[in-house]
Amino acid sequence: MRFIALFFSFVLVLSGLTSFIPGSPQTVARVEAGRRYIPNEAFGYGEKLEYRVGYKFITAGTAYFYVRPQPVVRNNQNCYDIRFEVRSLKSLDWLYRVKDGYQTLLDVDGIFPHEFEQHVREGGYSRDFKAQFDQTKNLAYANDKEYQIPPFVHDIVSAFYYIRTQDLQSKRKGDIIQLQNFFDDKTNDLAVKILGRQEIEVGAGKFRCIVIEPMIVEGGLFKSDGRLLIWLSDDERKIPVKVSTKIPIGTIDSELTGYSGLRGSLDSKLPD
């Protein structure tokens, strides 16, 4: 019964993902006081990515990323309203019910968050968290407190989308990218390693992918014996095609089953 809960651990891993450190000349087109512009051909309004979450041939739940069709205004700036949700199958709710929801309001021009919310319901465990960001003053407001943050710091969902705007196609095997984000009450550092390229097949088809690995450190969710691999489509969209988490009994996989509302063509998809 215990490993059923681990089907959904990839969701919690997102709390360790962070954004590229701002200031890299190949990623930041223009930076001004409290503002920046990041070119983005990866995603847009209305994009939806759907996933199967399971262990080997057993499906335990579903998940999706969704960029809502209309902008939301925060701090006088247009934002993407991005949702990430994961649900256990109703047939398994009696064993271990999962209903998790995440939301980030992502600045359209700068690809940084203005607000973040997390609502976790897993078995008998629940957690609610909300953070607001003042990216001009470099402050985060959470837990009824004020925290100093680095410029353009990310939350755990906005980081995923920021990564998609980066020039990963120029990266080589072994390259390491330093990352950073704010969660709960502090800013965390993490490195992401480029492992190379691979063709994989999931429910949505066959894809050429760039494989990356967030380097989990001692004291992290999976400590030193855990490993998280992410396959991103090797094209301008850079959609997460597969996420694989190592656990003692094998791996938990979340695999892309469907997509809609893409910003452009998915050139990495191979013919059947």
C-alpha positions in Angstrom: 0.0 0.0 0.0 2.8 2.4 0.8 4.2 2.5 -2.8 0.8 3.7 -4.0 1.4 7.0 -2.4 4.8 7.3 -4.1 3.0 7.3 -7.5 2.5 11.0 -6.8 5.9 11.9 -5.4 6.9 13.5 -8.7 4.5 16.3 -7.8 6.4 17.1 -4.6 9.7 17.0 -6.5 8.6 20.2 -8.2 9.2 21.9 -4.9 12.9 21.3 -5.6 12.9 22.6 -9.1 14.1 26.2 -9.6 14.7 28.7 -12.3 17.9 29.5 -14.1 19.8 32.2 -12.3 18.9 35.5 -13.9 21.5 37.3 -15.8 22.7 34.7 -18.3 23.4 36.6 -21.5 21.9 33.9 -23.7 18.6 33.8 -21.8 17.8 37.4 -20.8 17.2 39.7 -23.8 16.6 42.9 -21.8 16.7 43.7 -18.0 15.7 47.0 -16.4 15.0 48.1 -12.8 12.5 45.5 -11.6 11.6 44.4 -15.1 13.0 42.1 -17.7 12.0 40.7 -21.1 12.5 36.9 -21.9 11.8 35.7 -25.4 9.2 32.9 -25.3 8.3 30.6 -28.2 7.7 27.6 -25.9 4.2 28.1 -24.6 1.2 30.5 -24.7 -2.4 30.9 -23.6 -4.5 27.8 -23.8 -1.8 25.2 -23.7 -2.8 22.0 -21.9 -0.5 19.0 -21.2 -2.0 15.7 -19.9 -0.2 12.9 -18.1 -0.6 9.3 -16.9 1.0 8.7 -13.5 1.9 5.1 -12.7 4.2 2.3 -11.8 5.2 0.0 -14.7 1.8 -1.0 -16.3 -0.3 0.2 -13.4 -2.1 3.5 -13.7 -2.6 5.3 -10.4 -3.7 8.7 -11.4 -3.6 11.6 -13.9 -2.1 15.0 -14.0 -2.1 18.1 -16.2 -0.4 21.5 -16.8 -2.8 24.1 -18.1 -2.2 27.7 -19.2 -5.6 29.3 -19.0 -6.9 31.1 -22.2 -7.1 34.6 -20.8 -4.5 36.8 -19.1 -4.7 37.8 -15.4 -3.4 41.3 -14.4 -1.2 41.6 -11.3 0.9 44.6 -10.5 -0.3 46.3 -13.7 1.3 43.4 -15.7 -0.4 40.7 -17.9 0.2 37.3 -16.4 -0.2 33.7 -17.6 -2.6 31.9 -15.2 -0.9 28.5 -15.0 -2.4 25.5 -13.2 -0.9 22.2 -12.3 -3.2 19.4 -10.9 -2.8 15.8 -10.0 -5.6 13.3 -9.1 -5.7 9.7 -8.0 -8.0 7.4 -9.9 -11.4 7.3 -8.2 -11.1 3.5 -8.0 -8.0 4.1 -5.7 -9.4 6.8 -3.5 -10.3 4.3 -0.8 -6.7 3.3 -0.6 -4.9 6.7 -0.9 -6.7 9.7 -2.2 -4.7 12.4 -3.9 -6.0 15.8 -5.0 -3.3 18.4 -5.4 -3.5 21.8 -7.0 -0.8 24.4 -7.8 -1.2 27.8 -9.4 1.3 30.5 -10.5 0.6 33.9 -12.0 3.6 34.3 -14.4 4.6 37.6 -15.9 4.1 37.4 -19.7 7.1 39.5 -20.5 9.6 38.6 -17.8 8.6 34.9 -17.1 8.7 35.4 -13.3 5.9 34.9 -10.8 3.7 37.5 -9.1 1.7 35.0 -7.0 1.9 31.3 -6.2 -0.6 28.9 -4.4 -0.3 25.3 -3.4 -3.1 23.1 -2.1 -2.2 19.5 -1.2 -4.6 16.8 -0.2 -2.9 13.4 0.1 -4.5 10.7 2.3 -4.9 12.3 5.7 -2.3 15.0 4.9 -3.2 18.5 3.8 -1.2 21.6 3.2 -2.0 25.1 1.9 0.6 27.7 1.0 0.5 31.0 -0.7 3.2 33.5 -1.6 3.2 36.9 -3.2 6.2 38.4 -4.9 7.3 42.0 -5.2 10.0 41.6 -7.9 10.8 45.3 -7.8 11.7 45.3 -4.1 13.0 41.7 -4.1 10.5 40.7 -1.4 8.3 37.6 -0.9 5.3 37.6 1.4 4.3 34.2 2.8 3.3 32.7 6.2 2.4 36.3 7.3 6.0 37.2 7.0 8.3 39.1 4.7 11.3 37.5 3.1 14.3 38.9 1.1 14.6 37.2 -2.3 17.0 37.3 -5.2 16.0 39.3 -8.4 13.3 37.5 -10.4 13.2 34.5 -8.1 10.7 31.7 -9.0 8.2 29.5 -7.4 8.1 25.7 -8.0 5.7 25.9 -11.0 6.9 29.1 -12.7 10.5 27.6 -12.7 9.2 24.7 -14.9 7.9 27.2 -17.5 11.0 29.4 -17.3 13.2 26.4 -18.1 11.1 25.9 -21.3 12.1 29.3 -22.6 15.8 28.6 -22.4 18.1 27.6 -25.2 18.6 24.0 -24.3 19.4 22.8 -27.8 22.8 24.5 -27.5 23.6 22.6 -24.3 25.9 19.6 -24.4 26.0 16.4 -22.3 27.5 17.2 -18.9 26.6 20.9 -18.9 25.3 22.0 -15.5 23.0 24.9 -15.0 22.6 26.6 -11.6 19.1 27.2 -10.4 17.2 29.1 -7.7 13.7 29.4 -6.2 11.7 30.5 -3.2 9.5 28.0 -1.3 8.0 28.0 2.2 10.3 30.4 4.0 13.6 30.4 2.1 15.4 30.4 -1.3 16.9 27.2 -2.4 19.8 26.5 -4.8 20.0 23.5 -7.1 21.9 22.3 -10.1 20.4 20.8 -13.2 22.6 18.5 -15.3 22.2 17.9 -19.1 22.4 14.1 -19.6 22.1 14.1 -23.3 19.4 13.2 -25.9 17.2 10.2 -26.3 14.2 9.0 -28.3 11.3 7.8 -26.2 7.7 6.6 -26.7 4.8 7.5 -24.5 1.1 7.6 -24.8 1.2 10.7 -26.9 3.7 9.3 -29.4 7.4 9.0 -30.1 9.6 12.0 -29.4 13.2 13.2 -29.6 14.0 14.5 -26.1 16.6 16.4 -24.1 17.2 14.5 -20.8 17.9 16.6 -17.7 18.5 15.7 -14.1 18.0 18.0 -11.1 20.8 17.0 -8.8 19.1 16.0 -5.5 21.3 16.6 -2.5 21.4 15.0 0.9 18.4 16.2 2.9 16.2 16.6 -0.2 13.0 14.7 -0.9 14.8 11.6 -2.1 18.2 12.3 -0.4 21.3 10.8 -1.9 19.7 7.5 -3.0 17.0 9.2 -5.1 17.1 10.3 -8.7 14.8 12.4 -10.9 15.0 12.4 -14.7 13.0 14.7 -17.0 12.6 14.3 -20.8 11.8 17.6 -22.6 10.8 17.6 -26.2 13.9 18.6 -28.3 12.3 21.5 -30.1 11.1 25.0 -29.5 8.2 23.9 -27.3 10.3 21.9 -24.8 7.3 20.3 -23.2 7.9 17.7 -20.5 7.3 14.4 -22.2 8.2 12.2 -19.2 9.2 12.5 -15.6 10.8 9.4 -13.9 11.5 9.1 -10.2 13.6 6.3 -8.8 12.3 4.6 -5.6 13.4 1.4 -3.9 11.0 -0.9 -5.8 11.6 0.7 -9.2 10.5 3.9 -10.9 7.4 6.1 -10.9 6.7 7.6 -14.3 4.5 10.4 -15.4 4.1 10.2 -19.2 2.5 12.6 -21.7 -0.8 11.3 -23.0 -2.2 14.3 -24.8 -1.7 17.9 -25.6 -3.6 20.9 -27.1 -3.2 24.6 -27.6 0.5 24.5 -28.4 2.2 27.7 -29.4 3.6 26.1 -32.5 4.5 22.8 -34.1 6.0 19.9 -32.1 8.9 19.2 -34.4 10.5 16.6 -32.1 7.5 14.2 -32.6 8.5 11.3 -34.7 6.2 9.4 -37.2 4.5 6.3 -35.8 
